[in-house]
Amino acid sequence: MKTDISKRMSFWLRHRPEDAGIELTKDGWADVGELLRAFRETGLACRREHLERVVETNDKQRFEFSKDGTMIRARQGHSVRIDLGLEPSEPPARLFHGTAHRALPLILKEGLKPMNRHHVHLSSDFETAVKVGARHGKPVVLQIATCPMGLAGHVFYRTENGVWLTDAVPAKYLTPAPE
């Protein structure tokens, strides 16, 4: 049941809040009571303690509660327009991106694009990138040269759960990561 709740929350809080009959604030927050109502109306039993368990135990720490606990949001990965209020941050010298091997030729030609999201998602460790890539097929990991990107004016943001975001990564800053 925890997985069902997490998947439904991801869908509603990142992509289709209108399917739940909830509204997101400009910075992505949804009222916890409204979210619980949406679960009830769709027939998925979900109480406050279920939400708390998902927020606390989600392996990617995808969700967070507001300080007062009345609001909840996804930390990144939105296809709906929101402003997470993240400040530009200096990334480590290398970041990684995991993808499917079949996508590699196009990515090496055109770079990384946000696709249906607002940012490209990057990780600071190779292992996480492998896991992300494996979700899409045979994984391949790309290494991003962040220093030259920064010098060229590209901006990076770091979410509370350690995911690095940027608008796009041109192909010239990408190399397949050594395994």
Steps between C-alpha positions, in 0.01 A plus 500: 500500500789739576615472137150575370479809719846617397431454129167677521658786697777532240246517221273751671765722659735507200284464192122499531364667816171561319442122484483506879296818515780674687679824428871557539630832625748680273779325690347153472328453837168318535275498804539170688126483575416543132749228405348261755153584364621416147626162619164425664310600187710272279453204733858471622505486880750758617522668837737766629731237648528335155614831350750544781639151442539565125675832562732349760586176320501592130841386377542815292348734760268629226253674730503745786255651747489871573640604839151510650405166341189629324645495149692242294694516174728308268858624519571482125393336175201719419352532156256764627634852534613571857787682668673294767680810627843341458805724503783446251765278651856410406511133401784259553750473212316193368138404496341192346191418300363149456304408190421206277776379270267532200476879558877553503557585129233772500614642834864516387382687190239736652586508872269450796165675483232520769249327269160534671651635823639842587856391568753231423560289812858418598656313790824548685577129513543236235295232680186713508537576130525126425174438689326782312624371165392145581138615530504566124682188375867405481663785693776729387641783710615833364742729677433873486785751499342756730789750524504581127120512503503749786758714324274503194212635712303186576333504841462206738259452788510242779179368655464409867534131412827552312377492141679749276294686242593705195307620196692285248843347446651564154668195349848653518488471882413128499722193499412139577611440859761234562348207685 
